[in-house]
Amino acid sequence: MIFARRDINMYNENKEGPTHEQITLRAYQIYLEHGFHPGNDLADWLAAEKELTETLAREGADSSPTNVEPSLQKHATA
């Protein structure tokens, strides 16, 4: 019998990239969006991984102090 792992965190705490579960869910969404066509699992997986990696990188860049307006940087580094 196969059991779902409940200890997999949806969010990658070390911020290095998307988790396996996040990629799995997004790849499945892409599969559904393309009309349930089998045979594209690797392409869907790679597209999901790329999309999520870019999103995490963009979110990480948006929250870094170097992207804060100069008038606010003093407070961000304090």
mmJSON file of the N, C-alpha and C atoms, coordinates in Angstrom:
{"data_MODEL":{"atom_site":{
"group_PDB":["ATOM","ATOM","ATOM","ATOM","ATOM","ATOM","ATOM","ATOM","ATOM","ATOM","ATOM","ATOM","ATOM","ATOM","ATOM","ATOM","ATOM","ATOM","ATOM","ATOM","ATOM","ATOM","ATOM","ATOM","ATOM","ATOM","ATOM","ATOM","ATOM","ATOM","ATOM","ATOM","ATOM","ATOM","ATOM","ATOM","ATOM","ATOM","ATOM","ATOM","ATOM","ATOM","ATOM","ATOM","ATOM","ATOM","ATOM","ATOM","ATOM","ATOM","ATOM","ATOM","ATOM","ATOM","ATOM","ATOM","ATOM","ATOM","ATOM","ATOM","ATOM","ATOM","ATOM","ATOM","ATOM","ATOM","ATOM","ATOM","ATOM","ATOM","ATOM","ATOM","ATOM","ATOM","ATOM","ATOM","ATOM","ATOM","ATOM","ATOM","ATOM","ATOM","ATOM","ATOM","ATOM","ATOM","ATOM","ATOM","ATOM","ATOM","ATOM","ATOM","ATOM","ATOM","ATOM","ATOM","ATOM","ATOM","ATOM","ATOM","ATOM","ATOM","ATOM","ATOM","ATOM","ATOM","ATOM","ATOM","ATOM","ATOM","ATOM","ATOM","ATOM","ATOM","ATOM","ATOM","ATOM","ATOM","ATOM","ATOM","ATOM","ATOM","ATOM","ATOM","ATOM","ATOM","ATOM","ATOM","ATOM","ATOM","ATOM","ATOM","ATOM","ATOM","ATOM","ATOM","ATOM","ATOM","ATOM","ATOM","ATOM","ATOM","ATOM","ATOM","ATOM","ATOM","ATOM","ATOM","ATOM","ATOM","ATOM","ATOM","ATOM","ATOM","ATOM","ATOM","ATOM","ATOM","ATOM","ATOM","ATOM","ATOM","ATOM","ATOM","ATOM","ATOM","ATOM","ATOM","ATOM","ATOM","ATOM","ATOM","ATOM","ATOM","ATOM","ATOM","ATOM","ATOM","ATOM","ATOM","ATOM","ATOM","ATOM","ATOM","ATOM","ATOM","ATOM","ATOM","ATOM","ATOM","ATOM","ATOM","ATOM","ATOM","ATOM","ATOM","ATOM","ATOM","ATOM","ATOM","ATOM","ATOM","ATOM","ATOM","ATOM","ATOM","ATOM","ATOM","ATOM","ATOM","ATOM","ATOM","ATOM","ATOM","ATOM","ATOM","ATOM","ATOM","ATOM","ATOM","ATOM","ATOM","ATOM","ATOM","ATOM","ATOM","ATOM","ATOM","ATOM","ATOM","ATOM","ATOM","ATOM","ATOM"],
"id":[1,2,3,4,5,6,7,8,9,10,11,12,13,14,15,16,17,18,19,20,21,22,23,24,25,26,27,28,29,30,31,32,33,34,35,36,37,38,39,40,41,42,43,44,45,46,47,48,49,50,51,52,53,54,55,56,57,58,59,60,61,62,63,64,65,66,67,68,69,70,71,72,73,74,75,76,77,78,79,80,81,82,83,84,85,86,87,88,89,90,91,92,93,94,95,96,97,98,99,100,101,102,103,104,105,106,107,108,109,110,111,112,113,114,115,116,117,118,119,120,121,122,123,124,125,126,127,128,129,130,131,132,133,134,135,136,137,138,139,140,141,142,143,144,145,146,147,148,149,150,151,152,153,154,155,156,157,158,159,160,161,162,163,164,165,166,167,168,169,170,171,172,173,174,175,176,177,178,179,180,181,182,183,184,185,186,187,188,189,190,191,192,193,194,195,196,197,198,199,200,201,202,203,204,205,206,207,208,209,210,211,212,213,214,215,216,217,218,219,220,221,222,223,224,225,226,227,228,229,230,231,232,233,234],
"type_symbol":["N","C","C","N","C","C","N","C","C","N","C","C","N","C","C","N","C","C","N","C","C","N","C","C","N","C","C","N","C","C","N","C","C","N","C","C","N","C","C","N","C","C","N","C","C","N","C","C","N","C","C","N","C","C","N","C","C","N","C","C","N","C","C","N","C","C","N","C","C","N","C","C","N","C","C","N","C","C","N","C","C","N","C","C","N","C","C","N","C","C","N","C","C","N","C","C","N","C","C","N","C","C","N","C","C","N","C","C","N","C","C","N","C","C","N","C","C","N","C","C","N","C","C","N","C","C","N","C","C","N","C","C","N","C","C","N","C","C","N","C","C","N","C","C","N","C","C","N","C","C","N","C","C","N","C","C","N","C","C","N","C","C","N","C","C","N","C","C","N","C","C","N","C","C","N","C","C","N","C","C","N","C","C","N","C","C","N","C","C","N","C","C","N","C","C","N","C","C","N","C","C","N","C","C","N","C","C","N","C","C","N","C","C","N","C","C","N","C","C","N","C","C","N","C","C","N","C","C","N","C","C","N","C","C"],
"label_atom_id":["N","CA","C","N","CA","C","N","CA","C","N","CA","C","N","CA","C","N","CA","C","N","CA","C","N","CA","C","N","CA","C","N","CA","C","N","CA","C","N","CA","C","N","CA","C","N","CA","C","N","CA","C","N","CA","C","N","CA","C","N","CA","C","N","CA","C","N","CA","C","N","CA","C","N","CA","C","N","CA","C","N","CA","C","N","CA","C","N","CA","C","N","CA","C","N","CA","C","N","CA","C","N","CA","C","N","CA","C","N","CA","C","N","CA","C","N","CA","C","N","CA","C","N","CA","C","N","CA","C","N","CA","C","N","CA","C","N","CA","C","N","CA","C","N","CA","C","N","CA","C","N","CA","C","N","CA","C","N","CA","C","N","CA","C","N","CA","C","N","CA","C","N","CA","C","N","CA","C","N","CA","C","N","CA","C","N","CA","C","N","CA","C","N","CA","C","N","CA","C","N","CA","C","N","CA","C","N","CA","C","N","CA","C","N","CA","C","N","CA","C","N","CA","C","N","CA","C","N","CA","C","N","CA","C","N","CA","C","N","CA","C","N","CA","C","N","CA","C","N","CA","C","N","CA","C","N","CA","C","N","CA","C","N","CA","C","N","CA","C","N","CA","C"],
"label_alt_id":[null,null,null,null,null,null,null,null,null,null,null,null,null,null,null,null,null,null,null,null,null,null,null,null,null,null,null,null,null,null,null,null,null,null,null,null,null,null,null,null,null,null,null,null,null,null,null,null,null,null,null,null,null,null,null,null,null,null,null,null,null,null,null,null,null,null,null,null,null,null,null,null,null,null,null,null,null,null,null,null,null,null,null,null,null,null,null,null,null,null,null,null,null,null,null,null,null,null,null,null,null,null,null,null,null,null,null,null,null,null,null,null,null,null,null,null,null,null,null,null,null,null,null,null,null,null,null,null,null,null,null,null,null,null,null,null,null,null,null,null,null,null,null,null,null,null,null,null,null,null,null,null,null,null,null,null,null,null,null,null,null,null,null,null,null,null,null,null,null,null,null,null,null,null,null,null,null,null,null,null,null,null,null,null,null,null,null,null,null,null,null,null,null,null,null,null,null,null,null,null,null,null,null,null,null,null,null,null,null,null,null,null,null,null,null,null,null,null,null,null,null,null,null,null,null,null,null,null,null,null,null,null,null,null],
"label_comp_id":["MET","MET","MET","ILE","ILE","ILE","PHE","PHE","PHE","ALA","ALA","ALA","ARG","ARG","ARG","ARG","ARG","ARG","ASP","ASP","ASP","ILE","ILE","ILE","ASN","ASN","ASN","MET","MET","MET","TYR","TYR","TYR","ASN","ASN","ASN","GLU","GLU","GLU","ASN","ASN","ASN","LYS","LYS","LYS","GLU","GLU","GLU","GLY","GLY","GLY","PRO","PRO","PRO","THR","THR","THR","HIS","HIS","HIS","GLU","GLU","GLU","GLN","GLN","GLN","ILE","ILE","ILE","THR","THR","THR","LEU","LEU","LEU","ARG","ARG","ARG","ALA","ALA","ALA","TYR","TYR","TYR","GLN","GLN","GLN","ILE","ILE","ILE","TYR","TYR","TYR","LEU","LEU","LEU","GLU","GLU","GLU","HIS","HIS","HIS","GLY","GLY","GLY","PHE","PHE","PHE","HIS","HIS","HIS","PRO","PRO","PRO","GLY","GLY","GLY","ASN","ASN","ASN","ASP","ASP","ASP","LEU","LEU","LEU","ALA","ALA","ALA","ASP","ASP","ASP","TRP","TRP","TRP","LEU","LEU","LEU","ALA","ALA","ALA","ALA","ALA","ALA","GLU","GLU","GLU","LYS","LYS","LYS","GLU","GLU","GLU","LEU","LEU","LEU","THR","THR","THR","GLU","GLU","GLU","THR","THR","THR","LEU","LEU","LEU","ALA","ALA","ALA","ARG","ARG","ARG","GLU","GLU","GLU","GLY","GLY","GLY","ALA","ALA","ALA","ASP","ASP","ASP","SER","SER","SER","SER","SER","SER","PRO","PRO","PRO","THR","THR","THR","ASN","ASN","ASN","VAL","VAL","VAL","GLU","GLU","GLU","PRO","PRO","PRO","SER","SER","SER","LEU","LEU","LEU","GLN","GLN","GLN","LYS","LYS","LYS","HIS","HIS","HIS","ALA","ALA","ALA","THR","THR","THR","ALA","ALA","ALA"],
"label_asym_id":["A","A","A","A","A","A","A","A","A","A","A","A","A","A","A","A","A","A","A","A","A","A","A","A","A","A","A","A","A","A","A","A","A","A","A","A","A","A","A","A","A","A","A","A","A","A","A","A","A","A","A","A","A","A","A","A","A","A","A","A","A","A","A","A","A","A","A","A","A","A","A","A","A","A","A","A","A","A","A","A","A","A","A","A","A","A","A","A","A","A","A","A","A","A","A","A","A","A","A","A","A","A","A","A","A","A","A","A","A","A","A","A","A","A","A","A","A","A","A","A","A","A","A","A","A","A","A","A","A","A","A","A","A","A","A","A","A","A","A","A","A","A","A","A","A","A","A","A","A","A","A","A","A","A","A","A","A","A","A","A","A","A","A","A","A","A","A","A","A","A","A","A","A","A","A","A","A","A","A","A","A","A","A","A","A","A","A","A","A","A","A","A","A","A","A","A","A","A","A","A","A","A","A","A","A","A","A","A","A","A","A","A","A","A","A","A","A","A","A","A","A","A","A","A","A","A","A","A","A","A","A","A","A","A"],
"label_entity_id":["1","1","1","1","1","1","1","1","1","1","1","1","1","1","1","1","1","1","1","1","1","1","1","1","1","1","1","1","1","1","1","1","1","1","1","1","1","1","1","1","1","1","1","1","1","1","1","1","1","1","1","1","1","1","1","1","1","1","1","1","1","1","1","1","1","1","1","1","1","1","1","1","1","1","1","1","1","1","1","1","1","1","1","1","1","1","1","1","1","1","1","1","1","1","1","1","1","1","1","1","1","1","1","1","1","1","1","1","1","1","1","1","1","1","1","1","1","1","1","1","1","1","1","1","1","1","1","1","1","1","1","1","1","1","1","1","1","1","1","1","1","1","1","1","1","1","1","1","1","1","1","1","1","1","1","1","1","1","1","1","1","1","1","1","1","1","1","1","1","1","1","1","1","1","1","1","1","1","1","1","1","1","1","1","1","1","1","1","1","1","1","1","1","1","1","1","1","1","1","1","1","1","1","1","1","1","1","1","1","1","1","1","1","1","1","1","1","1","1","1","1","1","1","1","1","1","1","1","1","1","1","1","1","1"],
"label_seq_id":[1,1,1,2,2,2,3,3,3,4,4,4,5,5,5,6,6,6,7,7,7,8,8,8,9,9,9,10,10,10,11,11,11,12,12,12,13,13,13,14,14,14,15,15,15,16,16,16,17,17,17,18,18,18,19,19,19,20,20,20,21,21,21,22,22,22,23,23,23,24,24,24,25,25,25,26,26,26,27,27,27,28,28,28,29,29,29,30,30,30,31,31,31,32,32,32,33,33,33,34,34,34,35,35,35,36,36,36,37,37,37,38,38,38,39,39,39,40,40,40,41,41,41,42,42,42,43,43,43,44,44,44,45,45,45,46,46,46,47,47,47,48,48,48,49,49,49,50,50,50,51,51,51,52,52,52,53,53,53,54,54,54,55,55,55,56,56,56,57,57,57,58,58,58,59,59,59,60,60,60,61,61,61,62,62,62,63,63,63,64,64,64,65,65,65,66,66,66,67,67,67,68,68,68,69,69,69,70,70,70,71,71,71,72,72,72,73,73,73,74,74,74,75,75,75,76,76,76,77,77,77,78,78,78],
"pdbx_PDB_ins_code":[null,null,null,null,null,null,null,null,null,null,null,null,null,null,null,null,null,null,null,null,null,null,null,null,null,null,null,null,null,null,null,null,null,null,null,null,null,null,null,null,null,null,null,null,null,null,null,null,null,null,null,null,null,null,null,null,null,null,null,null,null,null,null,null,null,null,null,null,null,null,null,null,null,null,null,null,null,null,null,null,null,null,null,null,null,null,null,null,null,null,null,null,null,null,null,null,null,null,null,null,null,null,null,null,null,null,null,null,null,null,null,null,null,null,null,null,null,null,null,null,null,null,null,null,null,null,null,null,null,null,null,null,null,null,null,null,null,null,null,null,null,null,null,null,null,null,null,null,null,null,null,null,null,null,null,null,null,null,null,null,null,null,null,null,null,null,null,null,null,null,null,null,null,null,null,null,null,null,null,null,null,null,null,null,null,null,null,null,null,null,null,null,null,null,null,null,null,null,null,null,null,null,null,null,null,null,null,null,null,null,null,null,null,null,null,null,null,null,null,null,null,null,null,null,null,null,null,null,null,null,null,null,null,null],
"Cartn_x":[0.846,0.0,0.887,0.492,1.254,0.625,1.456,0.995,1.577,0.78,1.275,2.154,3.253,4.127,3.521,3.337,2.763,3.835,5.093,6.152,6.782,6.286,6.825,6.231,7.105,6.671,6.359,5.248,4.893,5.868,6.49,7.4,8.81,9.729,11.122,11.748,12.034,12.514,13.888,14.714,16.045,16.047,14.911,14.729,15.638,16.131,17.003,16.226,14.991,14.194,12.874,12.03,10.722,10.85,9.907,9.905,9.382,9.63,9.138,7.617,6.966,5.501,4.979,5.631,5.213,5.329,6.433,6.636,5.6,5.339,4.346,2.979,2.56,1.249,1.166,2.212,2.189,2.249,3.043,3.115,1.751,1.051,-0.288,-1.246,-1.14,-1.973,-1.702,-0.435,-0.073,-0.666,-0.567,-1.164,-2.66,-3.356,-4.789,-5.053,-4.238,-4.404,-4.223,-3.399,-3.151,-4.136,-5.156,-6.221,-5.98,-5.24,-5.038,-4.292,-3.431,-2.702,-1.499,-1.489,-0.359,0.878,2.02,3.266,4.097,3.599,4.329,4.763,4.856,5.133,6.461,7.501,8.795,8.749,8.144,8.03,7.207,6.11,5.286,6.068,6.834,7.64,8.682,9.388,10.435,9.855,8.705,8.044,7.623,7.082,6.662,7.862,8.939,10.142,10.711,10.775,11.3,10.425,9.123,8.186,8.3,8.307,8.38,9.738,10.812,12.143,12.227,11.7,11.705,10.843,9.71,8.838,9.53,10.173,10.889,12.045,12.764,13.874,13.361,12.251,11.664,11.187,10.545,10.068,11.233,12.298,13.483,14.14,14.189,14.79,13.939,12.62,11.724,11.844,12.271,12.318,13.709,14.692,16.042,16.184,16.993,17.162,17.721,18.42,18.968,17.878,16.691,15.601,14.64,14.966,14.15,14.514,13.53,13.805,14.879,15.771,16.868,16.419,15.284,14.81,14.42,14.141,13.735,14.879,15.977,17.08,17.673,17.724,18.263,17.498,16.185,15.349,15.453,15.648,15.729,16.998,18.079,19.347,19.572,18.714,18.884,18.535],
"Cartn_y":[-1.18,0.0,1.237,2.246,3.49,4.527,5.176,6.224,7.552,8.589,9.932,10.413,11.04,11.586,12.869,12.909,14.095,15.038,14.601,15.441,16.333,16.29,17.164,18.552,19.516,20.893,21.504,22.21,22.854,23.973,24.539,25.654,25.23,25.582,25.204,26.185,25.737,26.621,27.214,26.52,27.062,27.958,28.161,29.11,28.842,27.627,27.334,27.032,26.707,26.368,25.78,25.478,24.912,23.49,23.105,21.749,20.766,19.503,18.44,18.51,18.742,18.794,19.985,21.145,22.309,22.039,21.431,21.12,20.1,19.092,18.074,18.702,19.554,20.183,21.08,21.877,22.772,21.972,20.916,20.083,19.463,19.045,18.488,19.552,20.774,21.871,22.116,22.093,22.28,21.152,19.93,18.765,18.987,19.46,19.722,20.845,21.892,23.032,22.63,21.619,21.162,20.082,19.862,18.953,17.48,17.158,15.767,14.918,15.532,14.785,14.079,12.749,12.003,12.129,11.812,11.79,13.05,14.026,15.282,15.495,14.407,14.536,15.219,14.894,15.529,17.005,17.332,18.734,19.528,18.941,19.61,19.814,18.798,18.885,19.997,20.017,21.024,22.428,22.556,23.86,24.328,23.417,23.759,24.152,23.383,23.679,25.041,25.331,26.62,27.771,27.623,28.667,28.957,27.906,28.093,28.654,28.216,28.728,30.214,30.606,32.023,32.851,32.302,33.008,33.197,32.151,32.256,33.248,33.242,34.172,35.609,35.806,37.145,37.612,36.732,37.088,37.364,36.597,36.818,38.138,38.5,39.765,40.932,40.753,41.826,42.124,41.141,41.341,41.708,41.772,42.078,43.571,43.956,45.366,46.205,45.611,46.403,46.895,46.303,46.75,47.684,48.056,48.973,50.39,51.26,52.649,53.213,54.065,54.594,55.232,55.898,56.534,55.521,54.284,53.25,52.314,52.354,51.423,51.616,52.825,53.081,52.28,52.218,51.496,49.984,49.562,48.127,47.505,48.281,47.743,47.983,48.726,49.035,47.872],
"Cartn_z":[0.0,0.0,0.0,-0.776,-0.877,0.037,0.829,1.721,1.283,1.356,1.038,2.18,1.819,2.861,3.401,4.68,5.306,5.845,5.806,6.356,5.3,4.064,3.03,3.227,3.35,3.537,2.18,2.065,0.801,0.456,1.437,1.196,1.536,0.684,0.862,1.845,3.043,4.092,3.805,3.019,2.743,1.518,0.879,-0.219,-1.41,-1.585,-2.71,-3.981,-3.877,-5.041,-4.61,-5.586,-5.243,-4.703,-3.889,-3.342,-4.382,-4.143,-5.022,-5.122,-4.001,-3.99,-4.787,-4.666,-5.437,-6.936,-7.343,-8.761,-9.222,-8.404,-8.75,-8.981,-8.076,-8.197,-9.428,-9.674,-10.837,-12.142,-12.179,-13.378,-13.673,-12.631,-12.822,-13.348,-12.846,-13.353,-14.836,-15.216,-16.622,-17.465,-16.975,-17.644,-17.875,-16.853,-16.978,-17.975,-17.906,-18.815,-20.276,-20.529,-21.892,-22.337,-21.572,-21.984,-21.725,-20.679,-20.254,-21.288,-22.098,-23.118,-22.501,-22.537,-21.966,-22.854,-22.255,-23.006,-22.886,-22.152,-21.981,-20.536,-19.787,-18.358,-18.08,-18.817,-18.581,-18.946,-20.06,-20.474,-19.457,-18.977,-17.962,-16.674,-16.274,-15.055,-15.187,-16.304,-16.492,-16.584,-17.207,-17.283,-15.893,-15.102,-13.739,-12.89,-12.985,-12.207,-12.588,-13.877,-14.343,-13.868,-14.013,-13.604,-12.104,-11.307,-9.857,-9.422,-10.051,-9.726,-10.035,-11.184,-11.552,-10.602,-10.203,-9.259,-7.915,-7.414,-6.138,-6.237,-7.353,-7.53,-7.571,-8.259,-8.353,-6.981,-6.241,-4.896,-3.964,-4.091,-3.264,-3.584,-4.861,-5.268,-4.805,-4.815,-4.395,-2.906,-2.115,-0.665,-0.165,-1.067,-0.603,-0.333,0.652,1.0,-0.146,-1.09,-2.188,-3.127,-3.067,-3.918,-3.193,-1.985,-1.215,-1.638,-1.676,-2.048,-1.123,-1.676,-0.868,0.443,0.433,1.66,2.728,2.307,3.254,3.622,2.866,3.119,4.508,4.988,6.322,7.364,7.216,8.167,7.951,6.716,6.401,6.934,7.019,7.481,8.961,9.59,11.012,11.879],
"occupancy":[1.0,1.0,1.0,1.0,1.0,1.0,1.0,1.0,1.0,1.0,1.0,1.0,1.0,1.0,1.0,1.0,1.0,1.0,1.0,1.0,1.0,1.0,1.0,1.0,1.0,1.0,1.0,1.0,1.0,1.0,1.0,1.0,1.0,1.0,1.0,1.0,1.0,1.0,1.0,1.0,1.0,1.0,1.0,1.0,1.0,1.0,1.0,1.0,1.0,1.0,1.0,1.0,1.0,1.0,1.0,1.0,1.0,1.0,1.0,1.0,1.0,1.0,1.0,1.0,1.0,1.0,1.0,1.0,1.0,1.0,1.0,1.0,1.0,1.0,1.0,1.0,1.0,1.0,1.0,1.0,1.0,1.0,1.0,1.0,1.0,1.0,1.0,1.0,1.0,1.0,1.0,1.0,1.0,1.0,1.0,1.0,1.0,1.0,1.0,1.0,1.0,1.0,1.0,1.0,1.0,1.0,1.0,1.0,1.0,1.0,1.0,1.0,1.0,1.0,1.0,1.0,1.0,1.0,1.0,1.0,1.0,1.0,1.0,1.0,1.0,1.0,1.0,1.0,1.0,1.0,1.0,1.0,1.0,1.0,1.0,1.0,1.0,1.0,1.0,1.0,1.0,1.0,1.0,1.0,1.0,1.0,1.0,1.0,1.0,1.0,1.0,1.0,1.0,1.0,1.0,1.0,1.0,1.0,1.0,1.0,1.0,1.0,1.0,1.0,1.0,1.0,1.0,1.0,1.0,1.0,1.0,1.0,1.0,1.0,1.0,1.0,1.0,1.0,1.0,1.0,1.0,1.0,1.0,1.0,1.0,1.0,1.0,1.0,1.0,1.0,1.0,1.0,1.0,1.0,1.0,1.0,1.0,1.0,1.0,1.0,1.0,1.0,1.0,1.0,1.0,1.0,1.0,1.0,1.0,1.0,1.0,1.0,1.0,1.0,1.0,1.0,1.0,1.0,1.0,1.0,1.0,1.0,1.0,1.0,1.0,1.0,1.0,1.0,1.0,1.0,1.0,1.0,1.0,1.0],
"B_iso_or_equiv":[0.0,0.0,0.0,0.0,0.0,0.0,0.0,0.0,0.0,0.0,0.0,0.0,0.0,0.0,0.0,0.0,0.0,0.0,0.0,0.0,0.0,0.0,0.0,0.0,0.0,0.0,0.0,0.0,0.0,0.0,0.0,0.0,0.0,0.0,0.0,0.0,0.0,0.0,0.0,0.0,0.0,0.0,0.0,0.0,0.0,0.0,0.0,0.0,0.0,0.0,0.0,0.0,0.0,0.0,0.0,0.0,0.0,0.0,0.0,0.0,0.0,0.0,0.0,0.0,0.0,0.0,0.0,0.0,0.0,0.0,0.0,0.0,0.0,0.0,0.0,0.0,0.0,0.0,0.0,0.0,0.0,0.0,0.0,0.0,0.0,0.0,0.0,0.0,0.0,0.0,0.0,0.0,0.0,0.0,0.0,0.0,0.0,0.0,0.0,0.0,0.0,0.0,0.0,0.0,0.0,0.0,0.0,0.0,0.0,0.0,0.0,0.0,0.0,0.0,0.0,0.0,0.0,0.0,0.0,0.0,0.0,0.0,0.0,0.0,0.0,0.0,0.0,0.0,0.0,0.0,0.0,0.0,0.0,0.0,0.0,0.0,0.0,0.0,0.0,0.0,0.0,0.0,0.0,0.0,0.0,0.0,0.0,0.0,0.0,0.0,0.0,0.0,0.0,0.0,0.0,0.0,0.0,0.0,0.0,0.0,0.0,0.0,0.0,0.0,0.0,0.0,0.0,0.0,0.0,0.0,0.0,0.0,0.0,0.0,0.0,0.0,0.0,0.0,0.0,0.0,0.0,0.0,0.0,0.0,0.0,0.0,0.0,0.0,0.0,0.0,0.0,0.0,0.0,0.0,0.0,0.0,0.0,0.0,0.0,0.0,0.0,0.0,0.0,0.0,0.0,0.0,0.0,0.0,0.0,0.0,0.0,0.0,0.0,0.0,0.0,0.0,0.0,0.0,0.0,0.0,0.0,0.0,0.0,0.0,0.0,0.0,0.0,0.0,0.0,0.0,0.0,0.0,0.0,0.0],
"pdbx_formal_charge":[null,null,null,null,null,null,null,null,null,null,null,null,null,null,null,null,null,null,null,null,null,null,null,null,null,null,null,null,null,null,null,null,null,null,null,null,null,null,null,null,null,null,null,null,null,null,null,null,null,null,null,null,null,null,null,null,null,null,null,null,null,null,null,null,null,null,null,null,null,null,null,null,null,null,null,null,null,null,null,null,null,null,null,null,null,null,null,null,null,null,null,null,null,null,null,null,null,null,null,null,null,null,null,null,null,null,null,null,null,null,null,null,null,null,null,null,null,null,null,null,null,null,null,null,null,null,null,null,null,null,null,null,null,null,null,null,null,null,null,null,null,null,null,null,null,null,null,null,null,null,null,null,null,null,null,null,null,null,null,null,null,null,null,null,null,null,null,null,null,null,null,null,null,null,null,null,null,null,null,null,null,null,null,null,null,null,null,null,null,null,null,null,null,null,null,null,null,null,null,null,null,null,null,null,null,null,null,null,null,null,null,null,null,null,null,null,null,null,null,null,null,null,null,null,null,null,null,null,null,null,null,null,null,null],
"auth_seq_id":[1,1,1,2,2,2,3,3,3,4,4,4,5,5,5,6,6,6,7,7,7,8,8,8,9,9,9,10,10,10,11,11,11,12,12,12,13,13,13,14,14,14,15,15,15,16,16,16,17,17,17,18,18,18,19,19,19,20,20,20,21,21,21,22,22,22,23,23,23,24,24,24,25,25,25,26,26,26,27,27,27,28,28,28,29,29,29,30,30,30,31,31,31,32,32,32,33,33,33,34,34,34,35,35,35,36,36,36,37,37,37,38,38,38,39,39,39,40,40,40,41,41,41,42,42,42,43,43,43,44,44,44,45,45,45,46,46,46,47,47,47,48,48,48,49,49,49,50,50,50,51,51,51,52,52,52,53,53,53,54,54,54,55,55,55,56,56,56,57,57,57,58,58,58,59,59,59,60,60,60,61,61,61,62,62,62,63,63,63,64,64,64,65,65,65,66,66,66,67,67,67,68,68,68,69,69,69,70,70,70,71,71,71,72,72,72,73,73,73,74,74,74,75,75,75,76,76,76,77,77,77,78,78,78],
"auth_comp_id":["MET","MET","MET","ILE","ILE","ILE","PHE","PHE","PHE","ALA","ALA","ALA","ARG","ARG","ARG","ARG","ARG","ARG","ASP","ASP","ASP","ILE","ILE","ILE","ASN","ASN","ASN","MET","MET","MET","TYR","TYR","TYR","ASN","ASN","ASN","GLU","GLU","GLU","ASN","ASN","ASN","LYS","LYS","LYS","GLU","GLU","GLU","GLY","GLY","GLY","PRO","PRO","PRO","THR","THR","THR","HIS","HIS","HIS","GLU","GLU","GLU","GLN","GLN","GLN","ILE","ILE","ILE","THR","THR","THR","LEU","LEU","LEU","ARG","ARG","ARG","ALA","ALA","ALA","TYR","TYR","TYR","GLN","GLN","GLN","ILE","ILE","ILE","TYR","TYR","TYR","LEU","LEU","LEU","GLU","GLU","GLU","HIS","HIS","HIS","GLY","GLY","GLY","PHE","PHE","PHE","HIS","HIS","HIS","PRO","PRO","PRO","GLY","GLY","GLY","ASN","ASN","ASN","ASP","ASP","ASP","LEU","LEU","LEU","ALA","ALA","ALA","ASP","ASP","ASP","TRP","TRP","TRP","LEU","LEU","LEU","ALA","ALA","ALA","ALA","ALA","ALA","GLU","GLU","GLU","LYS","LYS","LYS","GLU","GLU","GLU","LEU","LEU","LEU","THR","THR","THR","GLU","GLU","GLU","THR","THR","THR","LEU","LEU","LEU","ALA","ALA","ALA","ARG","ARG","ARG","GLU","GLU","GLU","GLY","GLY","GLY","ALA","ALA","ALA","ASP","ASP","ASP","SER","SER","SER","SER","SER","SER","PRO","PRO","PRO","THR","THR","THR","ASN","ASN","ASN","VAL","VAL","VAL","GLU","GLU","GLU","PRO","PRO","PRO","SER","SER","SER","LEU","LEU","LEU","GLN","GLN","GLN","LYS","LYS","LYS","HIS","HIS","HIS","ALA","ALA","ALA","THR","THR","THR","ALA","ALA","ALA"],
"auth_asym_id":["A","A","A","A","A","A","A","A","A","A","A","A","A","A","A","A","A","A","A","A","A","A","A","A","A","A","A","A","A","A","A","A","A","A","A","A","A","A","A","A","A","A","A","A","A","A","A","A","A","A","A","A","A","A","A","A","A","A","A","A","A","A","A","A","A","A","A","A","A","A","A","A","A","A","A","A","A","A","A","A","A","A","A","A","A","A","A","A","A","A","A","A","A","A","A","A","A","A","A","A","A","A","A","A","A","A","A","A","A","A","A","A","A","A","A","A","A","A","A","A","A","A","A","A","A","A","A","A","A","A","A","A","A","A","A","A","A","A","A","A","A","A","A","A","A","A","A","A","A","A","A","A","A","A","A","A","A","A","A","A","A","A","A","A","A","A","A","A","A","A","A","A","A","A","A","A","A","A","A","A","A","A","A","A","A","A","A","A","A","A","A","A","A","A","A","A","A","A","A","A","A","A","A","A","A","A","A","A","A","A","A","A","A","A","A","A","A","A","A","A","A","A","A","A","A","A","A","A","A","A","A","A","A","A"],
"auth_atom_id":["N","CA","C","N","CA","C","N","CA","C","N","CA","C","N","CA","C","N","CA","C","N","CA","C","N","CA","C","N","CA","C","N","CA","C","N","CA","C","N","CA","C","N","CA","C","N","CA","C","N","CA","C","N","CA","C","N","CA","C","N","CA","C","N","CA","C","N","CA","C","N","CA","C","N","CA","C","N","CA","C","N","CA","C","N","CA","C","N","CA","C","N","CA","C","N","CA","C","N","CA","C","N","CA","C","N","CA","C","N","CA","C","N","CA","C","N","CA","C","N","CA","C","N","CA","C","N","CA","C","N","CA","C","N","CA","C","N","CA","C","N","CA","C","N","CA","C","N","CA","C","N","CA","C","N","CA","C","N","CA","C","N","CA","C","N","CA","C","N","CA","C","N","CA","C","N","CA","C","N","CA","C","N","CA","C","N","CA","C","N","CA","C","N","CA","C","N","CA","C","N","CA","C","N","CA","C","N","CA","C","N","CA","C","N","CA","C","N","CA","C","N","CA","C","N","CA","C","N","CA","C","N","CA","C","N","CA","C","N","CA","C","N","CA","C","N","CA","C","N","CA","C","N","CA","C","N","CA","C","N","CA","C","N","CA","C","N","CA","C","N","CA","C"],
"pdbx_PDB_model_num":[1,1,1,1,1,1,1,1,1,1,1,1,1,1,1,1,1,1,1,1,1,1,1,1,1,1,1,1,1,1,1,1,1,1,1,1,1,1,1,1,1,1,1,1,1,1,1,1,1,1,1,1,1,1,1,1,1,1,1,1,1,1,1,1,1,1,1,1,1,1,1,1,1,1,1,1,1,1,1,1,1,1,1,1,1,1,1,1,1,1,1,1,1,1,1,1,1,1,1,1,1,1,1,1,1,1,1,1,1,1,1,1,1,1,1,1,1,1,1,1,1,1,1,1,1,1,1,1,1,1,1,1,1,1,1,1,1,1,1,1,1,1,1,1,1,1,1,1,1,1,1,1,1,1,1,1,1,1,1,1,1,1,1,1,1,1,1,1,1,1,1,1,1,1,1,1,1,1,1,1,1,1,1,1,1,1,1,1,1,1,1,1,1,1,1,1,1,1,1,1,1,1,1,1,1,1,1,1,1,1,1,1,1,1,1,1,1,1,1,1,1,1,1,1,1,1,1,1,1,1,1,1,1,1]
}}}
